[in-house]
Amino acid sequence: MNKKIILTLITVSCLATGCGKAAPPDPLQGTGNTSASTSQEEPISIQSSKESNSQTAVETERETDYSQFLKKNWIRSTDTNFPENGGLSIAISSIKDGKIKGEISAVSSGPAYNMDSSGFEGTVDGDTAQCELVDDSRGNKGTVRLTFKSPGILEAAVLITERSEDNIMTLPEGTFQFAPNNLKNVEGFEPIGEQSFMVDLDSWGKVKFVSGKLTAGSHIPAVFYLTDEDGNIFYQFDTTFPYSVDVDAVSFKDLNKDGLKDIIIIVSDQYEGSTGLPIANVCFQQEDGTFMTDYELCQQINDSGNNKDIKMVTNYILNKK
């Protein structure tokens, strides 16, 4: 009997010491030996590291908001009254899937206004883009490296690697800083408030269509821009109106049924000795956000007399299409 008691005590003692080490800790309890606890916490630490790296990558991507650089007319910071006094400008048309496209242009001062313009295409990595010049108007070849400094500062390093024999005008080489062109930089600009409107222009989003006149010189041309509410210029329209006209009407309609709003502008000629008759211009929006004027169609509208108001212009185009 005594032997059985002694054997039982030895067995209990063995279980209390040896089996306690081998038993897995209860995951719902904060207890257990150090080695088991460390082994279970390591996967948590690894997962946390992956989540942290992923979050950092997202934050880095968000740091460069490319939308703030798109579809603005960037001019060299040292240029004034561009393009009348000449200068250098950049317009970025798209940044998507790591690819960038745009145009860079240089214009000499008057009276010649010689020009060299080139498209550029390349890849974007963070706050920089490395691009090649494509379809340069003078036949030059080269590279442009863009750096997105801040929403108000764009830097461009231009290098000409192969010069054309056409050397009348060429893009300048060097590193330049650009800022969004603004209506306040346009010498003599006077807005026409009653013909300026906030409008949703499809790929442009909500922008301001601004009508105005340039009053600094002896000729008073009418000018038209797309801007934001702060006057930063996104786009300048190319029209063939004569000098000294009044802007009578502006309308935004999809005239060719392509899902994009087009723009009708009607002015009246007020130049001394003129007839004062209306003149219509129609700008058709393209898929890339630019606007194209069909000058032959405009001539037909004006010659036919269907230019007196927006309704007449609209009906003429719809019936013709």
Secondary structure, 3 states (H helix, E strand, C coil): CHHHHHHHHHHHHHHHHHHHHHCCCCCCCCCCCHHHHHHHHHHHHHHHHHHHHHHHHHHHHHHCCHHHCECCCEEECCCCCCCCCCEEEEEEEEEECCEEEEEEEEECCCCCCCEEEEEEEEEEECCEEEEEEECCCCCCEEEEEEEEEECCEEEEEEEEEECCCCCCCCCCCEEEEEEECEHHHCCCEEECHHHCEEEECHHHCEEEEEEEEECCCCCCCEEEEEECCCCEEEEECCCCCCCCEEEEEEEEECCCCCCCCEEEEEEEECCCCCCCCEEEEEEEECCCCCEEECHHHHHHHHHHCCCCCHHHHHHHHHHHC
